[in-house]
């Protein structure tokens, strides 16, 4: 994929560029938002920008892609690219925006690295960028085509048909297309973007998993009110939805996207009962798992399903009754809930953080994880120790994917 000349230049400069990526991404975003303030106002997550996590994710993805090109020159990192492309498609990113990013990113590289950016070095990293950008553009074009929409035209008006308070900080919104047309299909585990207009005129976007089954005439999103811990700000969109949106209101919602999905290969298509599954979540990460469970129950999945969830307390466990009831609908499923502050009588070995040491995991299990990175790292390590293949462990990050930045 990467030319030999460029590969040599990238290999020689990767340590320096990698060390400078935090400074480069700082300068890149400063330049980008100065030239295009509408991108910060209406596309990028202002909370993640303020906290710096989007910058870490950008740096991590660039470095990971460059390393992959050097270490696996004949392979493309399709899993990483697919995850990014799904997120971009849910935001309505278009091919033209990659040229805007290129302009300000390479100006930032030159500004930070100075004379070290020779014409040869610039050309090599330019090749890395466009290999990544063009791969993403191609995947995103396919994703748009699969939805039958023009590139970037992913938005529809939806009416809030009902609202349910699940916990003190979690609410479920049931939505129906405002134009009366059928709700678009989705795959269990996918999410939608929701765009709201805030008091200062910004139209901020956040992603929320679809928490119901694909066959319903309505769609449900379950939203946790994000209370920031200093220095991180409160969640602008979640606070707006909780405080200002109720039955009869309208929301601007994207087509469904997301690559953490149940595919046909795990279901009982050949009479064998399907693939054993483990669905692990913590906090509001339970929402895609509920969609998967409802789909599995409706499809008659007969293979073992292990449901794992961790939360602060039973009162904080959103959709707890649904979580247990959907598990109980499956013929060979078990639910294991850990609470840091349990109710009296809760088992001692299910108190505290999730610990799989006493949980049986069937051979050939495929695992799906959703939650904060420390939780997913811990569960992944435990699953590997239990013999689950690394290729069979899939994850979803709510927000920028910092797993790449940490690796």
N, C-alpha and C positions, 0 to 999 in steps of 0.2 A: 504494500500500500504506500509506504513512505519511500521516496527515492533514496538510493544509497548515499548520495551526497548529502541530502538533508538529514538522513538518519545519523550520519557521522557528526554533523553540526549539532543536532539536538542532543545526542548522547554526551558530547563534550560540554554543552552549556546547561544541561538539565539541572545539575546541582545548584548553579548560580541562579537560574530562573526559578527553580523551586523555592529556594531560600527567599527570593524577592517577591514571590507571588502575593503575599499579604499586602505589601506596599503597592504592587502593581494593581491589584484589584481595588484598593482604596482610591488610587488615582483614577482608575478606569471609571468607577461609579461617580466620582466627583465630576469628571469631565462629561460623562454621559448625561447626568441629570442637569448639569448647567446648560447643556445644549438642548436637551429634551426634557424639560421639567414635567411634561405630561406623562412621561413614562413612570416617574416616581409617584405621581398623583393617581394614575389610573391603571397601572399594570403591575408594578413591583409592590411587594408587601413592605409598607413603611415600617412596620414593627420589626421585621427581620433585618431591614436595612439599619435601623437604629441599634439593634442588638449585635450586628455584624455577622450573623449566621449565614446570610445569603452570600456574603463575600467569601466566607470559608468554603461554602459549597461550590462556588464558581472556581476557586483556586484548586479545590480537590478534584473536580471533574477534568479540568485541563491537564493537571499533572497525571491523573490516572490514565487519561487517553494517551498522552505522550509516552508514558511507560509501557502501556500495552502495545503501542506501535513498535517500540524497540524490542520488547521481549517476545512478541507474537506477531511478526511482520506479515504473516499470511492469514491472520484471523482479525475479525472486527469485533469489538466488545459490544455485541448486540444487546446484552442484558442492560448494561449501563445506558446505552443510547436509547433503548426502548423506554426505560423509566423516565429519562429526561424528555423524550419526545411526547409521551403521554401527558406530562405536566404542561409542556408548551402548548399542545393542542387544546387542552382544557382552558388555557388562557387566551387562545386565539392568536398565537404568535404566527407571523408570516415570514416568508423567505426574505423579503426586503429588510427586515429588522436585523438580519445577520450581518448585512453590510454596514449598518449603523454601529453595531457592536464591534465589528472589526476595526472600523475607523478609530474609535476611542480606546479600544484595548491596545492596539499597536502604538498609538500615540503615548499611552501610559507606559508601555514597555520601554519605549525609547527614552522617555523622561526619567524613568527610574534607573535603568541600566546604563544610559549614556553611551559612551564610546564603545562599550562592550558589544553593542548591537551593530555589528558590521553588516554590510549588504548580504553576505552569505548567511549569517545568523538570522537576520530578518527574513530572508527568503525561506529558510528551513522552518521557522516557527509559523510563517505564513502558510506553508504547506500543511503543517499540523492543524492549524485552525480550520482551513477550508476542507480538509478531509473530515474533520468532526462536524463542521457546519453543514456541509453538503449531505453527509449521512443523515443528520437530523432532519434536514429539509425534506429528504426523500421519505423518511419514515413518517414525518408529519403530514406530507401530501397523501400518503396511503391512508393514514388515520382519518383525515378529512374526507377522502373519497369513500371510505367505508361508512361514514355517517351521511353521505350524500349532501355535503355542504361545501361551499366554496372555502378556500383557505382563509382561516380566521373568522369565518361567519358561523360561530358556534352558539350564539346566544338566542334564547327565547324568553318571553315573558311567562311566568308561572304564577298562579294564584294560590295563596295559602288557604287550604281547605280546613285545616285544624291545627291546633297546637296543644301539646301535652307536656306538662312539667314532670320530668323524670326524676330529678333530684333538685337540690337547692341551686345547683349551677349548671344543670343540663336540661335542655328542652328539645323535643322532637317536633319538627314542622312537616306536615303532610301537604304535598303540593300537587297541583293539577295544571296541565297546560292551559294558559289563559285563552288561547284561540280555539279550544275545544277539540283540537286534533289529538290523535293517540299519543300517549307518552312514548318516547323512544325506548327501545330495548336496551338492556345493559347486561353485563356479565357479573355474577356475584363477586363482590369485592371492589368494584369500581367506584369512582367518586365523581362529583360534579363540582364545577366552580360556581360560586355565588358572588355576584357583584352588587354592592349597595352604595348609594350616594350618602356620604357623611355630611355633617353640618357645615364643614368648610368647603363643600363642593367636590371633594375628591371622590372618585368612584373606585373604592378598594375591592380587591378580589381575594377570596379564600376558598380552599377546597374542603368539601365535606363528603364523607363516604355515604353511599346509599345504603340505608339500613334495613330495607325490606327485600322481598323477593322480586325477581325480574318480571313476573307475570302480572303484577298488580296494575290497575288502571291509574293509580296515583304513585307518587314517589315520596319517600321519607328521608329527611336528613336529620341527624341528631347532633346538636351543637352544644359544646361545652363553653361556658363563659370563661374566658382566659383572664385570669387575674395575675398581672405581672408582678414579679418579685424584683425589687431594686437590684440593678439599674434597668431591668427590662420593663417596657411599657405594658399596660393592659392591652388586651386584644381589641382592636378598634371594631372589627366587623362582628365578632361574637357579642360584644357589649351592645352594639347597635341592634342586632337581631333579638337579643333578649329583652331590651328595653323598649323597642319601637315597632316590632313586627308581630302581627297577630292575624287571626282569621279575617279573610277578605283582602288583606294586603297583597301586593304583587312583588315578586322578586325576579331579577334577571339571572337566569341559570343557564349554564353551558350544557352541551351534549356530554354524555358520560364518557370518561376515559379512566385509565389506570391499568397497570400490568400485573398487579397482585390479584389474580383471578383463578377461580376454579375452571379448568378446561375439561373438555369431554373425556379426556384420557383417564381422569380419576373416577369417573362414574361407571356404573355397571352396564357397559355396552356389550359385553360378551358372555354374560351369565356367571362371571366369576365373583361378583359382589362388589367390584370396584377396588380402589386403592385405599389402604389405611391412611388416615389423616390425623394430624395434630394441629389444632387451631389455638394459638397462644396470643394473649393480648393483655394489656393493662390499661386502666383508665378508659378514656373515650376510644381507645384502639379496639374496643369490642365491636364497634359498629360494622366494619366489613365482615367480621366473623359471624354476626347475626344474619347478614345477607347470605353468606355461604351456608350456614346451618339450615336456614329456611329452604334454600334451594335443594340441599341434600335430602331433607325430609320429603319434599315434594317429588324428588326423583327416585325415591325408594332406595337410597344408598344403603347397602348392607354390610360393607366392610367396617372395621373398627374406626371410631372417631373419638379422639381424646381432646377434650375442651379444657383449656387452661386459662385462668384469668387471675390477675392480681390487682388489688385496689386498696385505698386507705381504710375503708370500712364498708360494711354492707350498705349503709346509707349513701355512700359515694358511688356505689356500683350501679351505673346507669343501665337500665333495661335488664336488671338482674333476673326478674321473673321470666322475661322472654328468653334470656340466655339459658336458664335451667329448663324451661318448658320445651324449647326447640331441641335441646340435647336429648330430652326424654322421648321425643318423637322418633328418634333413630333406634333401630333394633339392637345395635351393638356400640353404644356410646356412653361415655362417662364424663362428668363435669367435675373439675377440681378448682375451687376458688380459694385464694389466699387473701387474707386481710391483715393489714398492719395493726388495726384497732378492731378486733372482731367482737361480735356479740358473745355474751356468756354461753358457754357450751360448745363454741366452735372448736373443732379439733386442733390440738396443739401443733400437729405437723402441717397444718394449713394456716399457720399464723406467721406473719412476717412476709418476707419476699418469696417469690415463686421459687420452689425447690423441687426439681423433678426426680430426686433420688428415689422416692417411693412410688413413682408413677410408671406403670408399665407402658412401654412403647413398642407397638407391633413391628415385626420385621417389614421392611419395604415402605415404611411410613414416609409420606410427604408432608412437610410442615410449613405452615403459614404463620408469620409473626407480624404483629402490629403494636407499636408503642414507642416509648423513648429509646434512644440508642443504648443506654446502660442495660435496660431490661432485655432488649433483643440480643445484645452481645452475650449476656449471661445465659439466656435460654439457648442460644445457638451453641455455645460451648457445651452445655449440658447435653444437648441433642447429639452433638458430635461424639461425646464420650459414651453415649448410649448406642452408637453405631449407625446413626442416621447419616446418609451420604450428604456431603456439603452441597451437591447439586440439587438435592431434594429439600433444601431449606430456603424458603422465599420470604421476603419481608417488604413492608410498606412503612415509609417514614412520613409522619404528618409534619410537613414543612420541608425546608431544604435538606437534601440528603448529605448529612455530615459524615456518614460512614465512609464516603469516598475521601473526604478531607482528612480523616483519621488514618487512612491507609495509604 
